[in-house]
Amino acid sequence: MAITPGTPQGVFPDIVKVNSKGDAQGYPTDGQFYLLTIRVTSPGSYLSGVEGIYRWVRTDQVLLPSSVIYPPGITVEEEDIQAKAEMKGSQDFARTVALDYLTRNYPNAGYEKLKPEDIVISVKDTGGPSGGMIFTLAVIELLTKENLLEGRSVAGTGTIAEDGTIGGIGGIEEKLVAAQRAGVDLFLAPKENCSELSSIPKGITVAAVGTLDEAVAALSSKRPKGCDSLGA
């Protein structure tokens, strides 16, 4: 099976937005958060020898045994259902975690009155849980006057848990390649994945984050802590 970089998707204004029928107020954004994906060949798919060699010599693609990614015997249909369920879960967690963050950090601002359904997160043709962190940050950026992006293009990847923990994902290097192609300034990487990064493209700052608070701090920092700082 082959893993290749996907096409980055900017979350504003179409993927993350306020529900026009809800009580949330959105604020203008002058930068962009990018949702990153990878393309993975379907379970049970076959690569010919020629195609395998072509993909092997490309520096932006990885060849792995199917068992590394997919459970034994899983069908295309089963994988699609699971991926969509994981994506929905990441969106649900993002809304809940973002509102909890806003309520904690902006007391008496009315965020405690908002409901998760006041925020719309809609992504087509994408599955999996790895967009959780970016969704959460995008909701925070959208619902506050504070400008976290400051005109920058920021990408990142990582799951989000109910307690704000950011978890590792697959295909970190392929996603970094996709971020470079999108002209990203800052890349937020889960600490769990730092050991998998063999190189960092020129022009991108990689920040290592393990919690939502650390991700917000990285956005606000002039020199965010990178993966190389973890062993210090």
Buried (B, 14 or more C-beta within 10 A) or exposed (E): BBBBBBEBBBBBEEBBBBBEEBEBEBEEBEBBBBBBBBBBBEBEEEBEEEEEEEBEEEEBBBBEEBEEBBEEEBEEEEBEEBBEEBBBBBBBBBBBBBBBBBBEBBEEEEBEEBEBEBBBBEBEEBBBBBBBBBBBBBBBBBBBEEBBBEEBBBBBBBBBBEEBBBBBBBBBBBBBBBBBEBEBBBBBBBBBBBEBBEEBBEEBBBBBBBBBBBBBBBBEEEEBBBBEEEEE
